[in-house]
Amino acid sequence: EDNIYTKDGDPKAYDILHKGLLTGIFQMETSDSARDLIAKIKPSTISELSDVSALNRPGPLQAGLHTQYIENKTNGIDAKGMPQKVMDILSRTYGVLTYQEQVMQLCSELAGFTLKEADDIRRAMGKKDAAKMAKIEKSFIAGCNKFGYVSEEQAAELWHQMTGFAEYAFNASHSVAYSFITYATM
């Protein structure tokens, strides 16, 4: 069978990206930051292509999450001090907040937000509603304290990262769909 689902890890296709031959490659050819991410991450699966696409957005770039992703993929995840509950949510993306769904999951599982409340946060991020995000911060940190999965300091750091997403971040389904097109154009 010859289709992109069975060729997810085809080294010939990914070699094109790794060589920087991005002309005609969907979502990658006109972005210097994508070129840099590809060179440093060296994606070899649709999942990693999706991560590149998601990290190559203003929110994750401004929050420096791309740098942490590269560091963790290259050198391994330094889980020292990172609560297991957080690692469970972020492990697929090398311990780095990458998608809106991860934010929702962190809010729900660490701070006890209902799924609707977590979705309201996702919407606020999508609308770049920093004022609404600021109002939710105290509830997030209080919820984290109540359930005790993370320290107040860790909750504040997670919130800081999530707030960076308010500048614009992808949901996973959008990013994965883009990545299938990227792969097909490789």
C-alpha positions in Angstrom: 0.0 0.0 0.0 1.5 3.3 -1.0 -0.1 6.2 0.9 1.0 8.7 3.5 -0.4 6.7 6.4 2.0 3.9 5.8 4.9 6.2 4.8 4.8 8.2 8.0 8.5 7.6 8.7 9.7 7.4 5.1 13.3 8.7 5.5 13.4 9.9 1.8 10.5 12.3 2.4 12.0 13.7 5.7 15.4 13.9 4.1 14.0 16.7 1.8 13.1 18.7 4.9 16.3 18.0 6.7 18.3 19.3 3.7 16.2 22.5 3.8 14.6 21.9 0.4 11.4 23.6 1.3 10.2 25.1 -2.0 6.7 23.8 -2.6 6.4 22.3 0.9 3.0 23.4 2.4 3.4 25.7 5.4 7.2 25.4 5.4 8.5 27.1 2.3 8.0 30.8 3.2 8.8 30.7 6.9 12.3 31.3 8.2 11.2 30.2 11.7 9.9 26.9 10.2 13.2 26.4 8.4 15.0 26.9 11.7 12.7 24.6 13.6 13.0 21.9 11.0 16.8 22.1 11.0 17.0 21.8 14.8 14.1 19.4 15.4 14.7 17.1 12.4 11.1 15.8 12.4 10.7 12.2 11.3 7.0 11.5 11.9 3.7 13.2 11.2 3.4 13.8 14.9 6.7 15.8 14.9 5.7 17.6 11.8 2.6 18.6 13.7 4.7 19.8 16.6 6.8 21.9 14.2 3.6 23.5 12.8 2.2 24.2 16.2 5.4 25.6 17.6 5.8 27.8 14.6 3.1 30.2 15.8 3.4 33.5 17.6 2.3 32.3 21.0 4.7 29.3 21.4 7.5 31.3 19.7 7.1 34.3 22.0 6.9 32.0 25.1 10.2 30.3 24.0 8.5 26.9 24.0 10.2 26.0 20.7 13.6 26.3 22.4 12.5 24.1 25.2 11.1 21.5 22.8 14.4 21.4 20.8 16.4 21.1 24.1 14.2 18.3 25.4 14.1 16.4 22.1 17.8 16.7 21.7 18.9 16.0 25.2 16.0 14.2 26.7 13.3 15.5 29.0 14.6 16.9 32.3 11.6 15.8 34.4 13.3 16.8 37.6 10.8 18.7 39.7 8.1 18.2 37.1 5.0 16.6 38.6 4.0 13.2 37.1 0.5 14.6 36.3 2.1 17.3 34.1 4.4 14.8 32.5 1.5 12.6 31.6 -0.1 15.4 29.7 3.1 16.8 28.1 5.2 13.7 27.4 4.2 13.2 23.8 5.5 16.7 23.1 8.8 16.2 24.9 7.5 17.8 28.1 6.5 21.1 26.4 3.2 22.8 26.1 2.4 22.7 22.4 -1.4 22.5 21.8 -4.5 24.1 23.1 -5.9 20.7 24.2 -2.9 20.4 26.5 -3.9 23.7 28.2 -7.4 22.4 28.6 -6.2 19.2 30.1 -3.9 21.0 32.5 -6.7 23.2 33.6 -9.0 20.3 34.1 -6.7 17.8 35.7 -4.5 20.0 37.8 -6.9 22.8 38.8 -10.2 21.0 38.8 -11.8 23.1 36.1 -14.8 21.6 34.4 -14.3 20.7 30.7 -16.6 23.7 29.8 -14.4 26.0 31.9 -11.3 24.6 30.3 -12.9 25.1 26.9 -13.7 28.7 27.8 -10.0 29.2 28.5 -9.2 27.7 25.1 -11.7 30.1 23.5 -10.1 33.1 25.4 -6.7 32.0 24.0 -8.1 31.7 20.5 -9.5 35.1 20.7 -6.3 36.5 22.1 -8.3 37.6 25.2 -5.5 38.4 27.6 -7.8 40.3 29.9 -10.0 37.2 30.4 -7.0 35.1 30.9 -5.7 37.4 33.7 -9.1 37.0 35.5 -8.8 33.2 35.3 -5.2 33.0 36.7 -6.1 33.3 40.4 -8.7 30.5 40.0 -6.1 28.3 38.2 -3.5 28.7 40.9 -6.1 28.3 43.7 -7.3 25.1 42.0 -3.8 23.7 41.7 -3.2 24.5 45.4 -6.4 22.7 46.3 -5.6 19.5 44.5 -1.9 19.6 45.3 -0.5 18.1 42.1 1.8 21.1 41.6 3.3 23.7 43.9 2.1 27.3 43.7 5.4 28.2 42.0 4.9 25.4 39.4 1.3 26.5 38.9 2.4 30.1 38.3 5.0 28.9 35.8 2.5 26.7 33.9 0.1 29.7 33.9 2.8 31.9 32.4 3.4 29.4 29.6 -0.3 29.1 29.0 -0.7 32.9 28.9 1.9 32.9 26.1 -0.5 30.8 24.2 -3.0 33.7 24.3 -0.9 35.3 21.6 -2.0 32.5 19.2 -1.6 28.7 19.3 -2.9 25.7 17.4 -5.2 23.0 18.4 -3.9 19.5 17.7 -6.4 18.5 15.0 -5.6 21.6 12.9 -1.9 21.1 13.2 -2.1 17.4 12.4 -4.2 18.1 9.3 -1.7 20.6 8.1 1.1 18.1 8.7 -0.6 15.5 6.5 -0.6 18.1 3.7 3.0 19.0 4.5 4.0 15.4 4.3 2.1 14.9 1.0 3.9 17.9 -0.6 7.3 16.5 0.5 
